[in-house]
Amino acid sequence: MPIKIIRSLASAHKEIDRLASRGDFLNKKNESIVKTIITDVRRNGDRAVKKYSKKFDSVTQKNLRVPPKEIDRAYRSLSRAHRMLFQRVIKNVRAFHKIERKKSWIKKMGHCRLGERITAVSSVGIYIPGGLAPLVSSVFMTVIPAQAAGVKKIIVTSPPAYKGRVNPIILAALKMLGIRDVFSVGGAQAIAAMAFGTQTIPRVDKIVGPGNRWVTLAKKAVYGIVDIDMLAGPSEIVIVSGSKGRADFIASDLLAQAEHDPMASSILITNSKHLAANVKKEVTKQLNDLDRTRSIAKKSLTRWGRIM
């Protein structure tokens, strides 16, 4: 069974302390490795980026920019069902961020005119993960807010993890959003390239998007030179449920996080022994239905998943 049930309060406290240790990757040794990569990219531009693509992704690159023809081809290969689904997602996400957008205002107060002027940053660099799984949802949740804010220049980097190229489903989603400046670069070298600029990749004002520990550490290192969204740790979810919770829904939500990363943590807290047992069974059942992400989810649930 990939996910354990913890039944005592004392054991639960120990598990919580252990789970909290997942953030230990933010240490001096890893920071030193990332700073070396950033310094190299800053000094040597494309040459350094290609060197790290070969070292970490086992890819020899002539060009870092994804050709427009490849983006168009990826879109044409998208099924009609996926296109319709993506169109609906884009419509919904865009509607939300249109409402969310803040407006400038000025008011006269006595002899003064006071207010706020809201303007978009000039350029944004977006990192889309693609190493363990093509997180196409990240495309919609980063590009659309930037567009809604009025950002004029949007570039995207994503690892060459799909047969030495950016995953076509990511390219297809970017095509539907009108993004043409896409670069086949991953890891800390991608963050460094967007922060300082290279011969091919332009410098940006802000970097957003999730990534692994090396991406997170790189964003931490370049913050202040450019703006960032946040320092994201490994994915996690905590579900609290009574006896009436649906075991199949809960299991699906736990697996949805577990399949992101072997470091992801999926936790259920419940006062029902019956629900705990059923969720454990459902997790095992649904885990076997997964294809490409099964091994990732299994590692994650075994080490970092718990039912308490």
C-alpha positions as CSV (number, residue, x, y, z in Angstrom):
1,M,0.0,0.0,0.0
2,P,1.6,3.4,-1.0
3,I,-0.1,5.5,1.7
4,K,0.0,4.8,5.4
5,I,-2.7,5.5,8.0
6,I,-1.5,7.2,11.2
7,R,-3.8,6.5,14.1
8,S,-2.2,8.2,17.2
9,L,-1.7,11.8,18.0
10,A,1.9,11.3,19.0
11,S,2.7,9.6,15.7
12,A,0.9,12.4,13.8
13,H,3.1,15.1,15.5
14,K,6.2,13.1,14.4
15,E,4.9,12.9,10.9
16,I,4.2,16.6,10.7
17,D,7.7,17.4,11.8
18,R,9.1,15.0,9.2
19,L,7.0,16.5,6.4
20,A,8.1,20.0,7.3
21,S,11.7,18.9,6.6
22,R,11.0,18.8,2.9
23,G,12.0,22.4,2.7
24,D,15.6,21.6,3.6
25,F,16.7,21.9,0.0
26,L,17.1,25.6,0.6
27,N,20.6,25.1,2.0
28,K,24.0,26.7,1.4
29,K,25.3,23.8,-0.7
30,N,22.5,23.9,-3.2
31,E,22.5,27.8,-3.2
32,S,26.2,27.7,-4.1
33,I,25.6,25.3,-7.1
34,V,22.8,27.6,-8.4
35,K,24.9,30.8,-8.0
36,T,27.7,29.1,-10.1
37,I,25.2,28.5,-12.9
38,I,23.8,32.0,-12.7
39,T,27.2,33.6,-12.8
40,D,28.2,31.5,-15.8
41,V,25.0,32.4,-17.7
42,R,25.4,36.1,-16.9
43,R,29.0,36.1,-18.2
44,N,28.7,33.7,-21.2
45,G,25.1,33.9,-22.3
46,D,23.8,31.3,-24.8
47,R,27.0,29.3,-24.6
48,A,26.5,28.6,-20.9
49,V,22.8,27.9,-21.3
50,K,23.5,25.3,-23.9
51,K,26.3,23.8,-21.8
52,Y,23.8,23.2,-18.9
53,S,21.1,21.9,-21.2
54,K,23.6,19.2,-22.3
55,K,24.7,18.5,-18.7
56,F,21.3,18.4,-17.0
57,D,18.9,17.5,-19.8
58,S,21.2,15.5,-22.1
59,V,20.3,17.7,-25.0
60,T,22.6,19.3,-27.6
61,Q,21.0,22.5,-28.8
62,K,21.8,24.6,-31.9
63,N,19.0,27.1,-31.3
64,L,17.3,28.0,-28.0
65,R,14.3,29.6,-29.6
66,V,11.4,27.3,-30.5
67,P,10.7,27.8,-34.2
68,P,7.2,29.2,-35.1
69,K,6.7,26.2,-37.4
70,E,7.1,23.8,-34.4
71,I,4.6,25.8,-32.4
72,D,2.1,25.7,-35.3
73,R,2.7,22.0,-35.8
74,A,2.0,21.3,-32.1
75,Y,-1.3,23.2,-32.3
76,R,-2.4,21.2,-35.4
77,S,-1.7,18.0,-33.6
78,L,-4.0,18.9,-30.7
79,S,-7.2,16.9,-30.8
80,R,-10.5,18.7,-31.2
81,A,-11.6,17.7,-27.7
82,H,-8.5,19.2,-26.2
83,R,-8.9,22.4,-28.3
84,M,-12.5,22.8,-27.0
85,L,-11.4,22.1,-23.4
86,F,-8.5,24.6,-23.7
87,Q,-10.9,27.3,-25.1
88,R,-13.3,26.8,-22.2
89,V,-10.4,27.1,-19.7
90,I,-9.0,30.2,-21.4
91,K,-12.4,31.8,-21.3
92,N,-13.0,31.1,-17.6
93,V,-9.5,32.1,-16.5
94,R,-9.6,35.3,-18.5
95,A,-13.0,36.3,-17.2
96,F,-11.7,35.9,-13.6
97,H,-8.6,38.0,-14.1
98,K,-10.5,40.7,-16.0
99,I,-12.7,41.2,-12.9
100,E,-9.6,41.0,-10.6
101,R,-7.7,43.7,-12.4
102,K,-7.2,46.9,-10.3
103,K,-7.9,50.3,-11.8
104,S,-6.1,53.6,-11.3
105,W,-7.9,56.3,-9.2
106,I,-7.5,59.9,-8.2
107,K,-9.5,61.8,-5.6
108,K,-9.4,65.4,-4.5
109,M,-8.8,65.6,-0.7
110,G,-8.8,69.2,0.5
111,H,-6.2,71.1,-1.6
112,C,-4.5,67.8,-2.7
113,R,-5.2,65.3,-5.4
114,L,-4.3,61.8,-4.2
115,G,-4.5,58.4,-5.8
116,E,-2.9,55.3,-7.2
117,R,-1.7,54.8,-10.8
118,I,-1.8,51.1,-11.8
119,T,0.4,50.2,-14.7
120,A,1.7,46.8,-16.1
121,V,5.3,45.9,-16.0
122,S,6.9,46.1,-19.5
123,S,8.0,42.4,-19.7
124,V,7.4,39.1,-18.0
125,G,9.3,35.8,-18.3
126,I,7.3,32.7,-17.6
127,Y,8.7,29.4,-16.6
128,I,6.6,26.4,-17.5
129,P,7.7,23.0,-16.0
130,G,7.9,20.1,-18.4
131,G,10.4,17.7,-16.9
132,L,8.2,15.2,-14.9
133,A,4.9,16.2,-16.5
134,P,3.7,18.9,-19.0
135,L,1.9,21.2,-16.5
136,V,-0.3,22.8,-19.2
137,S,-2.4,24.4,-16.4
138,S,0.6,26.5,-15.5
139,V,0.4,28.0,-19.0
140,F,-3.1,29.3,-18.5
141,M,-2.5,30.4,-14.9
142,T,0.6,32.5,-15.7
143,V,0.2,33.8,-19.3
144,I,-3.5,34.9,-18.9
145,P,-3.0,37.1,-15.8
146,A,0.0,38.8,-17.5
147,Q,-2.2,39.5,-20.6
148,A,-5.1,40.7,-18.5
149,A,-2.7,43.1,-16.7
150,G,-1.6,44.6,-20.0
151,V,2.0,43.2,-20.2
152,K,3.2,43.9,-23.7
153,K,6.2,41.5,-23.8
154,I,5.7,37.9,-22.6
155,I,8.3,35.2,-23.1
156,V,8.2,31.6,-22.0
157,T,10.9,29.1,-21.2
158,S,10.3,25.4,-20.7
159,P,12.7,22.4,-20.4
160,P,13.6,20.4,-23.5
161,A,12.3,17.3,-21.8
162,Y,10.1,15.8,-24.6
163,K,12.5,14.1,-27.0
164,G,14.8,17.0,-26.6
165,R,12.1,19.6,-27.3
166,V,9.4,21.5,-25.4
167,N,6.3,19.3,-24.9
168,P,3.9,19.9,-27.8
169,I,0.9,20.2,-25.6
170,I,2.5,23.2,-23.9
171,L,3.4,24.7,-27.3
172,A,-0.2,24.2,-28.4
173,A,-1.6,26.0,-25.4
174,L,0.8,28.9,-25.9
175,K,-0.2,29.1,-29.6
176,M,-3.9,29.5,-28.5
177,L,-2.8,32.4,-26.2
178,G,-0.8,34.1,-29.0
179,I,2.6,33.5,-27.4
180,R,5.4,33.2,-30.0
181,D,8.5,33.9,-28.0
182,V,9.2,30.5,-26.6
183,F,12.6,29.1,-25.6
184,S,13.7,25.5,-25.0
185,V,15.5,26.0,-21.7
186,G,14.9,24.6,-18.2
187,G,16.3,24.7,-14.7
188,A,18.3,27.5,-13.0
189,Q,19.9,28.4,-16.4
190,A,16.5,29.5,-17.7
191,I,15.9,31.7,-14.7
192,A,19.4,33.3,-15.1
193,A,18.8,33.8,-18.8
194,M,15.6,35.7,-18.2
195,A,17.1,37.7,-15.3
196,F,20.2,39.0,-17.2
197,G,19.4,38.3,-20.9
198,T,21.6,36.4,-23.4
199,Q,22.3,36.7,-27.1
200,T,18.9,34.9,-27.8
201,I,16.8,35.2,-24.6
202,P,15.7,38.8,-23.7
203,R,16.0,40.2,-20.2
204,V,12.6,40.6,-18.4
205,D,11.3,42.7,-15.5
206,K,9.5,39.9,-13.7
207,I,9.8,36.1,-13.6
208,V,6.8,33.9,-12.7
209,G,5.9,30.2,-12.8
210,P,6.5,27.1,-10.7
211,G,9.6,24.8,-10.9
212,N,11.8,22.3,-9.1
213,R,14.2,23.1,-6.2
214,W,16.8,24.5,-8.6
215,V,14.3,26.9,-10.3
216,T,13.2,28.0,-6.8
217,L,16.7,28.6,-5.6
218,A,17.5,30.5,-8.8
219,K,14.5,32.8,-8.4
220,K,15.6,33.5,-4.9
221,A,19.1,34.4,-6.1
222,V,18.0,36.8,-8.8
223,Y,15.2,38.5,-6.7
224,G,16.0,42.2,-6.6
225,I,17.6,42.2,-10.0
226,V,14.2,41.2,-11.3
227,D,10.9,40.8,-9.5
228,I,9.5,37.3,-8.9
229,D,6.1,35.9,-7.9
230,M,7.1,33.7,-5.0
231,L,9.4,31.0,-3.7
232,A,7.3,27.8,-4.2
233,G,8.2,24.7,-2.4
234,P,7.1,21.1,-3.4
235,S,3.3,20.7,-4.0
236,E,1.2,19.8,-1.0
237,I,-2.4,19.4,-0.1
238,V,-4.2,18.8,3.2
239,I,-7.8,17.6,3.1
240,V,-10.0,17.6,6.3
241,S,-13.1,15.5,6.1
242,G,-15.8,13.9,8.3
243,S,-17.4,10.5,7.7
244,K,-19.6,11.8,4.8
245,G,-16.6,12.6,2.6
246,R,-16.4,10.8,-0.8
247,A,-13.5,8.5,-0.8
248,D,-13.1,8.5,-4.6
249,F,-13.0,12.4,-4.8
250,I,-10.6,12.6,-1.9
251,A,-8.3,10.0,-3.4
252,S,-8.3,11.9,-6.8
253,D,-7.4,15.1,-5.0
254,L,-4.5,13.4,-3.1
255,L,-3.2,11.9,-6.4
256,A,-3.5,15.1,-8.3
257,Q,-0.8,16.6,-6.1
258,A,1.2,13.4,-5.6
259,E,1.8,13.0,-9.4
260,H,3.5,16.5,-9.6
261,D,6.7,15.5,-7.9
262,P,8.3,12.8,-5.8
263,M,8.6,15.5,-3.1
264,A,4.9,16.4,-3.1
265,S,2.9,15.8,0.1
266,S,-0.7,14.6,0.2
267,I,-2.4,14.5,3.6
268,L,-5.9,13.5,4.7
269,I,-7.1,14.3,8.2
270,T,-10.3,12.6,9.3
271,N,-12.2,11.5,12.4
272,S,-13.6,8.5,10.5
273,K,-11.8,5.1,10.5
274,H,-14.2,3.9,7.8
275,L,-13.4,6.9,5.5
276,A,-9.6,6.5,6.2
277,A,-9.8,2.8,5.1
278,N,-11.9,3.6,2.0
279,V,-9.6,6.4,0.9
280,K,-6.6,4.1,1.2
281,K,-8.3,1.6,-1.0
282,E,-9.3,4.2,-3.6
283,V,-5.8,5.7,-3.7
284,T,-4.4,2.3,-4.5
285,K,-7.1,1.6,-7.1
286,Q,-6.7,5.0,-8.9
287,L,-2.9,4.8,-8.7
288,N,-3.0,1.7,-10.8
289,D,-5.1,3.6,-13.4
290,L,-2.3,6.2,-13.8
291,D,0.1,5.7,-16.7
292,R,3.0,8.1,-17.2
293,T,2.9,9.6,-13.7
294,R,2.3,6.4,-11.7
295,S,5.9,6.0,-10.5
296,I,6.1,9.6,-9.4
297,A,2.9,9.5,-7.5
298,K,3.8,6.2,-5.8
299,K,7.1,7.6,-4.5
300,S,5.4,10.7,-3.3
301,L,2.6,8.9,-1.5
302,T,4.9,6.3,0.1
303,R,7.3,8.9,1.5
304,W,5.2,12.0,2.0
305,G,1.6,10.9,1.8
306,R,-0.4,10.1,5.0
307,I,-3.9,9.6,6.2
308,M,-4.2,10.8,9.8
